[in-house]
Amino acid sequence: MIWDGRLHIVYTILSVILMLSHGVCGSDSNMDPESLDAVFQEYTMKELVHHRTGILFDVHLPSNFTGMNISAVRVRSGNLREKGAKFSYFYFPPGVVAFPYVKRLAIVYQNLGNLSTSYYHVPGYSFVSPVVGFSAYDASNSLLLGNETLRLSAMGEPILVNLTRTTTTDGYKGEPKCVKFVEGGLVQFRNITKEMFCFTEGDGHFAVVVPLPERKGDKGWIRWVVGCVAGAVGLLLLGLILVTSLKLVRSKIMKDMEGASERGVPLVMTWIGRSKMPSASMTRTQPSLDKIQIKQLTHQMSIFFKIW
């Protein structure tokens, strides 16, 4: 029982060490963009029933998303493929198709505004535009949206992303670049025109970034890497020290128990399976008479001989 309690303490301490190690090396992580898309899908579905097909409408979000602008439109897949469409920051040329195929789809347009950096990050670059994007959902049912995101692909000309009105490069000397954020937190760099037009073959999120200026003697990233490695190694050593210390304590407890057993009645140790267990001897202790019984027997014998 004592050892079980100490083992539980070890597990607790090691869990805390792992949490601290994650905090040392993972404190730079952003909020989850996929959970944000789920919120947009939910609030779009609430307002979709009040609007007709082909009409772009605004989606109202809770106050904690202030600064974001969301709009949506329901379109027929056939019209999008044959005629194309232009909504919000995006121009869809003819030839854009949805996978898997659905009769109608809802396209949700997103402008994350001043909350862009809370969900997306490009190491070594600074945003000069908000993150904009679009997602597509099955809208064949006029009352509900499909839970799964559809894939939009341009089979001919690419989809155009117009970031002219949202991009400000004043005060930045680096060359602007268009980035696309894909699943898994990966970033793809794409060509951008002087008018701040990006091009893409499918759905996603986009922004314009510029490289951060290099500072002389700026070794911040080196300090971060060294601190991260040193912290992880230190926490690992602390865990090893704790485990080793508890093993020594356990060994001392076992030796004390063996010493106590040796001072008592010795027991024969036998192996049962893989465990060494104490076992009582098959020879029983020979019976012996105590002093009182011997005196009584002597007295009775003397009386017998007198009578005899």
C-alpha positions as semicolon CSV with decimal commas, in nm:
position;residue;x (nm);y (nm);z (nm)
1;M;0,000;0,000;0,000
2;I;0,285;0,238;0,082
3;W;0,453;0,165;-0,249
4;D;0,123;0,205;-0,442
5;G;0,081;0,549;-0,290
6;R;0,435;0,651;-0,383
7;L;0,383;0,515;-0,737
8;H;0,071;0,727;-0,774
9;I;0,274;1,031;-0,667
10;V;0,538;0,948;-0,931
11;Y;0,276;0,931;-1,206
12;T;0,129;1,263;-1,095
13;I;0,469;1,434;-1,092
14;L;0,560;1,295;-1,434
15;S;0,227;1,417;-1,576
16;V;0,299;1,765;-1,446
17;I;0,649;1,747;-1,598
18;L;0,503;1,659;-1,939
19;M;0,258;1,948;-1,915
20;L;0,538;2,188;-1,825
21;S;0,752;2,057;-2,109
22;H;0,467;2,120;-2,352
23;G;0,431;2,468;-2,213
24;V;0,802;2,543;-2,260
25;C;0,808;2,444;-2,628
26;G;0,446;2,497;-2,730
27;S;0,351;2,837;-2,591
28;D;0,353;2,989;-2,939
29;S;0,051;2,793;-3,065
30;N;-0,258;2,972;-3,200
31;M;-0,627;2,903;-3,165
32;D;-0,778;2,624;-3,374
33;P;-0,901;2,746;-3,717
34;E;-1,110;2,430;-3,769
35;S;-1,321;2,509;-3,463
36;L;-1,371;2,858;-3,606
37;D;-1,503;2,714;-3,934
38;A;-1,750;2,504;-3,735
39;V;-1,883;2,822;-3,567
40;F;-1,927;2,992;-3,905
41;Q;-2,110;2,689;-4,042
42;E;-2,347;2,682;-3,744
43;Y;-2,446;3,051;-3,763
44;T;-2,474;3,043;-4,143
45;M;-2,722;2,757;-4,119
46;K;-2,940;2,960;-3,880
47;E;-2,978;3,244;-4,132
48;L;-2,975;3,049;-4,458
49;V;-3,349;2,972;-4,443
50;H;-3,433;3,344;-4,463
51;H;-3,250;3,411;-4,792
52;R;-3,302;3,308;-5,152
53;T;-3,059;3,125;-5,378
54;G;-2,805;3,354;-5,543
55;I;-2,837;3,639;-5,287
56;L;-2,529;3,720;-5,077
57;F;-2,617;3,791;-4,712
58;D;-2,427;3,878;-4,393
59;V;-2,394;3,629;-4,110
60;H;-2,427;3,770;-3,758
61;L;-2,182;3,633;-3,503
62;P;-2,159;3,658;-3,120
63;S;-1,985;3,957;-2,965
64;N;-1,664;3,764;-2,896
65;F;-1,606;3,750;-3,274
66;T;-1,628;4,126;-3,318
67;G;-1,397;4,237;-3,598
68;M;-1,476;3,945;-3,826
69;N;-1,700;3,980;-4,132
70;I;-1,883;3,671;-4,253
71;S;-2,116;3,644;-4,552
72;A;-2,269;3,352;-4,740
73;V;-2,455;3,268;-5,058
74;R;-2,640;2,961;-5,183
75;V;-2,578;2,870;-5,548
76;R;-2,662;2,588;-5,787
77;S;-2,367;2,367;-5,872
78;G;-2,460;2,372;-6,242
79;N;-2,463;2,752;-6,261
80;L;-2,128;2,778;-6,080
81;R;-1,969;2,529;-6,318
82;E;-2,112;2,683;-6,638
83;K;-2,120;3,058;-6,564
84;G;-1,889;3,112;-6,270
85;A;-1,960;3,372;-6,000
86;K;-1,815;3,676;-5,825
87;F;-1,885;3,726;-5,456
88;S;-1,696;3,908;-5,183
89;Y;-1,318;3,889;-5,242
90;F;-1,337;3,597;-5,486
91;Y;-1,399;3,547;-5,856
92;F;-1,491;3,193;-5,963
93;P;-1,435;3,136;-6,334
94;P;-1,644;2,883;-6,527
95;G;-1,529;2,529;-6,462
96;V;-1,532;2,532;-6,080
97;V;-1,684;2,208;-5,949
98;A;-1,761;2,071;-5,602
99;F;-1,645;1,732;-5,472
100;P;-1,849;1,537;-5,388
101;Y;-2,119;1,660;-5,624
102;V;-2,428;1,822;-5,470
103;K;-2,723;1,995;-5,637
104;R;-2,688;2,316;-5,434
105;L;-2,406;2,443;-5,218
106;A;-2,354;2,727;-4,973
107;I;-2,028;2,923;-4,996
108;V;-1,927;3,092;-4,670
109;Y;-1,690;3,390;-4,712
110;Q;-1,469;3,491;-4,421
111;N;-1,268;3,801;-4,332
112;L;-1,101;3,746;-3,995
113;G;-1,004;4,113;-3,959
114;N;-0,795;4,205;-3,656
115;L;-0,832;3,850;-3,518
116;S;-0,636;3,698;-3,807
117;T;-0,316;3,657;-3,605
118;S;-0,509;3,476;-3,331
119;Y;-0,572;3,185;-3,567
120;Y;-0,294;3,198;-3,827
121;H;0,081;3,261;-3,812
122;V;0,364;3,269;-4,068
123;P;0,709;3,250;-3,900
124;G;0,940;3,527;-4,016
125;Y;0,661;3,725;-4,183
126;S;0,413;3,995;-4,086
127;F;0,054;4,025;-4,209
128;V;-0,025;4,328;-4,425
129;S;-0,379;4,209;-4,493
130;P;-0,639;4,020;-4,292
131;V;-0,689;3,650;-4,354
132;V;-0,978;3,590;-4,596
133;G;-1,116;3,259;-4,710
134;F;-1,414;3,057;-4,820
135;S;-1,563;2,718;-4,741
136;A;-1,839;2,526;-4,918
137;Y;-2,114;2,307;-4,769
138;D;-2,396;2,095;-4,905
139;A;-2,713;2,312;-4,920
140;S;-2,941;2,073;-5,108
141;N;-3,168;2,076;-4,802
142;S;-3,312;2,427;-4,773
143;L;-3,325;2,401;-4,392
144;L;-2,990;2,240;-4,312
145;L;-2,626;2,256;-4,414
146;G;-2,410;1,950;-4,448
147;N;-2,156;1,897;-4,173
148;E;-1,874;1,802;-4,409
149;T;-1,680;2,066;-4,602
150;L;-1,695;2,029;-4,981
151;R;-1,383;2,061;-5,195
152;L;-1,404;2,329;-5,467
153;S;-1,163;2,282;-5,758
154;A;-1,102;2,500;-6,064
155;M;-1,081;2,268;-6,364
156;G;-0,985;2,553;-6,599
157;E;-0,867;2,900;-6,502
158;P;-0,769;2,953;-6,136
159;I;-0,988;3,124;-5,876
160;L;-0,890;3,487;-5,819
161;V;-0,853;3,632;-5,468
162;N;-0,878;4,012;-5,468
163;L;-0,689;4,158;-5,170
164;T;-0,642;4,507;-5,312
165;R;-0,875;4,686;-5,071
166;T;-0,755;4,504;-4,762
167;T;-0,377;4,523;-4,808
168;T;-0,160;4,800;-4,661
169;T;0,213;4,785;-4,732
170;D;0,302;5,132;-4,603
171;G;0,607;5,120;-4,377
172;Y;0,718;4,777;-4,502
173;K;1,023;4,737;-4,726
174;G;0,998;4,366;-4,802
175;E;0,834;4,219;-5,110
176;P;0,470;4,120;-5,049
177;K;0,383;3,755;-5,090
178;C;0,054;3,569;-5,102
179;V;0,015;3,274;-4,866
180;K;-0,246;3,001;-4,853
181;F;-0,319;2,817;-4,530
182;V;-0,402;2,451;-4,579
183;E;-0,501;2,170;-4,344
184;G;-0,249;2,065;-4,082
185;G;-0,117;2,419;-4,027
186;L;0,092;2,419;-4,346
187;V;0,158;2,738;-4,541
188;Q;0,191;2,761;-4,920
189;F;0,349;3,066;-5,085
190;R;0,180;3,176;-5,407
191;N;0,237;3,430;-5,679
192;I;0,083;3,775;-5,633
193;T;0,032;4,056;-5,883
194;K;0,102;4,425;-5,833
195;E;-0,271;4,474;-5,781
196;M;-0,257;4,229;-5,488
197;F;-0,438;3,947;-5,667
198;C;-0,370;3,591;-5,553
199;F;-0,460;3,279;-5,749
200;T;-0,571;2,940;-5,622
201;E;-0,708;2,616;-5,760
202;G;-0,932;2,544;-5,463
203;D;-1,087;2,659;-5,136
204;G;-0,886;2,774;-4,836
205;H;-0,768;3,083;-4,647
206;F;-0,538;3,350;-4,789
207;A;-0,341;3,658;-4,682
208;V;-0,064;3,893;-4,793
209;V;0,255;3,892;-4,586
210;V;0,592;4,065;-4,596
211;P;0,920;3,939;-4,446
212;L;1,015;4,082;-4,110
213;P;1,326;4,303;-4,118
214;E;1,640;4,134;-3,991
215;R;1,786;4,293;-3,680
216;K;2,159;4,297;-3,624
217;G;2,258;4,080;-3,335
218;D;1,903;3,953;-3,296
219;K;1,954;3,603;-3,161
220;G;1,612;3,567;-3,007
221;W;1,531;3,248;-3,194
222;I;1,860;3,093;-3,078
223;R;1,778;3,174;-2,717
224;W;1,432;3,026;-2,764
225;V;1,571;2,701;-2,907
226;V;1,839;2,673;-2,638
227;G;1,587;2,749;-2,365
228;C;1,343;2,495;-2,503
229;V;1,605;2,219;-2,525
230;A;1,754;2,301;-2,184
231;G;1,412;2,308;-2,023
232;A;1,312;1,974;-2,175
233;V;1,642;1,810;-2,071
234;G;1,615;1,954;-1,720
235;L;1,260;1,825;-1,678
236;L;1,366;1,482;-1,807
237;L;1,656;1,467;-1,560
238;L;1,423;1,569;-1,279
239;G;1,190;1,285;-1,369
240;L;1,477;1,033;-1,375
241;I;1,601;1,155;-1,036
242;L;1,255;1,114;-0,884
243;V;1,213;0,763;-1,023
244;T;1,563;0,659;-0,906
245;S;1,504;0,804;-0,558
246;L;1,179;0,614;-0,516
247;K;1,345;0,292;-0,631
248;L;1,611;0,339;-0,361
249;V;1,340;0,403;-0,101
250;R;1,161;0,088;-0,205
251;S;1,485;-0,113;-0,185
252;K;1,551;0,018;0,169
253;I;1,197;-0,072;0,278
254;M;1,239;-0,426;0,145
255;K;1,572;-0,467;0,327
256;D;1,417;-0,346;0,653
257;M;1,133;-0,595;0,614
258;E;1,378;-0,878;0,544
259;G;1,584;-0,781;0,851
260;A;1,273;-0,784;1,069
261;S;1,176;-1,126;0,940
262;E;1,525;-1,264;1,013
263;R;1,500;-1,154;1,377
264;G;1,180;-1,356;1,414
265;V;1,112;-1,721;1,328
266;P;1,309;-1,799;1,014
267;L;1,103;-1,915;0,719
268;V;1,215;-2,112;0,420
269;M;1,200;-1,905;0,097
270;T;1,058;-2,089;-0,205
271;W;0,996;-1,980;-0,564
272;I;0,636;-1,979;-0,683
273;G;0,634;-1,890;-1,049
274;R;0,850;-1,579;-1,078
275;S;0,795;-1,466;-0,717
276;K;1,004;-1,560;-0,410
277;M;0,767;-1,633;-0,120
278;P;0,822;-1,744;0,248
279;S;0,703;-2,097;0,325
280;A;0,661;-2,285;0,653
281;S;0,870;-2,602;0,708
282;M;0,698;-2,943;0,681
283;T;0,854;-3,056;1,016
284;R;0,648;-2,943;1,312
285;T;0,806;-2,818;1,636
286;Q;0,854;-3,104;1,883
287;P;0,625;-3,085;2,191
288;S;0,793;-3,001;2,523
289;L;0,673;-2,987;2,886
290;D;0,699;-2,664;3,073
291;K;0,836;-2,633;3,433
292;I;0,494;-2,642;3,604
293;Q;0,398;-2,969;3,434
294;I;0,732;-3,127;3,539
295;K;0,682;-3,030;3,909
296;Q;0,330;-3,173;3,913
297;L;0,451;-3,500;3,761
298;T;0,738;-3,529;4,014
299;H;0,501;-3,472;4,308
300;Q;0,260;-3,739;4,188
301;M;0,544;-3,990;4,145
302;S;0,672;-3,934;4,502
303;I;0,324;-3,996;4,644
304;F;0,296;-4,313;4,442
305;F;0,625;-4,453;4,573
306;K;0,533;-4,375;4,938
307;I;0,210;-4,567;4,905
308;W;0,389;-4,851;4,735
